[in-house]
Amino acid sequence: MKYFFLIYAIVAVSVVGIFKYRGHFFEQPPIQLLPDMDDQDVLKAQKQSDFFADGQGARKPVAETAPRGFRADGQTQLGGIPESEFSGATGYYYTGHYGDFYGTGMPDELQLTEQNSIELLKRGEERFNVYCSVCHGKSGDGAGITGLYGVPGIANLMSGPYAPQSYPDGRLFEVISKGKGQMSGYAYNIPVRDRWAIIAYIRAMQVARSAPYDVVKDAYEAGKKLQDEAAKAP
């Protein structure tokens, strides 16, 4: 055991000697194991640059792009979708919060009816498969393809901790928007309505997973029949 502490002390002194302690001033650039974007090839505003032929660092917007909030015609839409659908607005529909608390249930802004609720679920399934299934799996059980490549901690959305009683819809909305842990936020990729569509689809999958077999028997057998027919098709 005494040799362990001796070796440990030698290693510790060696590490400090090579990499130095926090706050140490180097004469040469330090070794950066994790640069974390400390050094970037960017210019401060109004600075000159030899990179461009005219020597100016400030550039005009790229052709055919639409900077958010700076449209010359005063429009506030991106691809036909209001900018507020991506960020900036307040209220439960845009944040998932009622004051300091998470809300639950679908927002009134969706104006859901018996007819368009089905369309919302279909849209939610489509968007879930595009953005979420690669990690969470098509059935939301956390068995997506990224898990096969060693990505840890993928949530099983069908498990108890993510049920509506313990994980409000507003909290799901916030996680989709801002991200959590290793998951990046999708506020700038997925419009607000689509985020709620994804939440509605997740809740539908949770209900289907927990429903007794005799309640979903007909739907299950119809789906199995379609799978069998697809497997037999040439």
C-alpha positions in Angstrom: 0.0 0.0 0.0 2.9 2.4 0.8 4.2 1.9 -2.7 0.7 2.9 -4.1 0.8 6.3 -2.3 4.4 6.8 -3.4 3.6 6.1 -7.0 0.4 8.2 -6.7 2.4 11.2 -5.4 5.0 10.9 -8.2 2.3 10.8 -10.8 0.5 13.8 -9.3 3.7 15.8 -9.2 4.6 14.8 -12.7 1.1 15.9 -14.0 1.3 19.3 -12.3 4.9 19.7 -13.5 3.9 19.0 -17.1 0.4 20.6 -17.3 0.8 23.2 -14.5 -1.9 24.1 -12.0 -5.0 26.2 -12.7 -4.2 29.9 -13.2 -0.6 29.4 -14.1 0.8 31.7 -16.7 2.6 30.0 -19.6 5.3 31.5 -21.8 4.1 29.3 -24.6 0.5 28.4 -25.5 -0.7 25.7 -23.1 -1.6 22.2 -24.1 -5.4 22.1 -24.6 -6.9 18.6 -24.3 -10.4 20.1 -24.6 -10.2 23.4 -26.4 -13.9 24.1 -26.0 -13.8 26.6 -28.9 -11.4 28.9 -27.0 -9.7 29.9 -30.2 -11.9 30.7 -33.2 -11.2 32.1 -36.6 -13.6 35.0 -36.1 -13.2 38.8 -36.4 -14.4 41.5 -34.2 -16.9 43.9 -35.7 -15.5 46.4 -38.2 -12.0 44.9 -38.1 -10.0 44.5 -41.3 -9.2 41.1 -42.8 -6.6 40.0 -45.3 -8.8 36.9 -46.0 -11.1 38.9 -48.3 -10.0 40.7 -51.4 -11.4 44.0 -50.3 -9.7 43.8 -46.9 -13.0 44.3 -45.0 -14.0 41.9 -42.3 -17.6 43.0 -42.3 -19.6 41.1 -45.0 -23.0 41.4 -46.5 -25.6 38.7 -45.7 -25.2 35.6 -47.8 -27.5 35.7 -50.9 -30.9 34.1 -50.5 -30.7 34.0 -46.7 -33.2 35.6 -44.3 -31.7 37.0 -41.1 -34.2 36.6 -38.3 -35.8 40.0 -37.4 -33.9 41.9 -40.1 -36.0 41.3 -43.2 -35.9 44.4 -45.5 -39.6 44.0 -46.3 -40.6 43.9 -42.6 -41.9 40.3 -42.8 -41.4 38.1 -39.8 -41.7 34.7 -41.3 -39.1 32.0 -42.0 -40.1 29.6 -44.8 -43.8 30.6 -44.3 -43.6 30.0 -40.5 -43.9 32.9 -38.1 -40.6 33.7 -36.3 -42.4 33.4 -32.9 -42.8 29.7 -33.7 -39.0 29.4 -33.1 -38.3 31.7 -30.1 -39.0 35.0 -28.4 -42.6 34.8 -27.4 -44.1 34.1 -23.9 -46.9 32.0 -22.5 -47.5 28.3 -22.1 -47.7 27.6 -25.8 -44.2 29.1 -26.4 -42.4 28.1 -23.1 -44.2 25.1 -21.5 -44.6 27.3 -18.3 -47.3 28.9 -16.3 -45.3 31.4 -14.4 -42.6 29.4 -12.5 -44.4 26.1 -13.0 -44.5 23.6 -15.8 -48.0 23.2 -17.3 -49.6 20.1 -18.7 -52.0 19.4 -21.5 -52.2 20.7 -25.0 -52.3 24.5 -25.4 -55.4 26.3 -26.5 -53.4 27.9 -29.4 -53.5 24.5 -31.1 -57.3 24.8 -31.5 -57.6 21.1 -31.4 -60.8 19.4 -32.7 -61.6 15.7 -33.2 -60.5 16.0 -36.8 -57.3 17.9 -36.5 -56.2 16.0 -33.4 -55.5 13.0 -35.7 -53.5 15.2 -38.0 -51.5 16.6 -35.1 -50.6 13.0 -34.0 -49.6 12.1 -37.6 -47.4 15.2 -37.7 -46.0 14.3 -34.3 -45.1 10.8 -35.5 -43.4 12.2 -38.6 -41.4 14.8 -36.7 -40.5 12.3 -33.9 -39.1 9.9 -36.5 -37.1 12.7 -38.1 -35.6 14.3 -35.0 -36.0 11.9 -32.0 -36.0 8.3 -33.1 -32.3 8.2 -33.9 -31.6 8.3 -30.2 -34.9 7.4 -28.5 -35.9 4.7 -30.9 -39.1 4.6 -33.1 -41.1 3.3 -30.1 -39.5 5.8 -27.7 -37.9 3.1 -25.6 -34.4 4.6 -25.8 -33.1 1.9 -28.2 -32.2 4.2 -31.1 -29.3 3.6 -33.4 -27.0 6.0 -31.5 -27.0 3.7 -28.6 -25.3 1.1 -30.7 -22.4 3.5 -31.1 -21.9 4.0 -27.4 -24.0 7.1 -26.7 -24.9 6.7 -23.0 -27.9 7.9 -20.9 -30.6 7.9 -23.6 -34.0 8.3 -22.0 -36.6 5.6 -22.3 -39.6 7.8 -22.8 -41.9 4.8 -22.1 -40.7 4.3 -18.6 -42.5 5.6 -15.4 -40.4 8.7 -14.8 -41.6 10.2 -18.1 -45.3 9.6 -17.4 -47.5 12.7 -17.4 -48.0 12.5 -13.7 -44.3 12.8 -13.0 -43.1 14.6 -16.1 -45.5 17.4 -17.2 -46.0 18.2 -20.8 -44.4 21.6 -20.3 -41.3 20.0 -19.0 -41.1 17.8 -22.1 -41.5 21.0 -24.2 -38.7 22.7 -22.4 -36.3 19.8 -22.8 -37.1 19.6 -26.6 -36.6 23.3 -26.8 -33.4 23.8 -24.7 -32.0 20.3 -24.5 -30.8 18.4 -21.4 -27.6 16.5 -20.6 -26.1 15.3 -23.9 -29.2 16.3 -25.9 -29.0 19.6 -27.7 -32.0 21.9 -27.9 -34.2 22.0 -31.0 -35.8 25.4 -30.5 -34.2 26.7 -33.7 -35.0 23.5 -35.7 -38.5 22.6 -34.7 -41.4 25.1 -34.8 -43.4 25.3 -31.6 -46.5 23.6 -33.1 -44.4 20.6 -34.2 -42.8 20.4 -30.7 -46.3 20.0 -29.2 -47.2 17.5 -32.0 -44.2 15.4 -30.9 -45.3 15.6 -27.2 -48.8 14.5 -28.2 -47.3 11.5 -30.1 -45.1 10.6 -27.2 -48.2 10.6 -24.9 -50.1 8.5 -27.4 -47.3 5.9 -27.4 -47.2 5.8 -23.6 -51.0 5.2 -23.5 -50.8 2.5 -26.2 -47.9 0.8 -24.3 -49.8 0.7 -21.0 -53.3 -0.2 -22.5 -54.6 -3.7 -21.8 -54.4 -6.1 -24.7 -58.2 -6.5 -25.0 -58.6 -2.8 -25.5 -56.1 -2.6 -28.4 -56.6 -6.1 -29.7 -58.2 -5.1 -33.1 -55.6 -2.4 -33.8 -52.8 -4.8 -32.8 -54.0 -7.6 -35.1 -54.6 -5.2 -38.0 -51.0 -3.9 -37.7 -49.6 -7.4 -37.4 -51.5 -8.4 -40.5 -50.0 -5.5 -42.4 -46.5 -6.4 -41.2 -47.0 -10.0 -42.3 -48.2 -9.0 -45.7 -45.3 -6.6 -46.1 -42.8 -9.4 -45.2 -44.3 -11.7 -47.8 -44.3 -9.1 -50.6 -41.5 -9.7 -53.2 
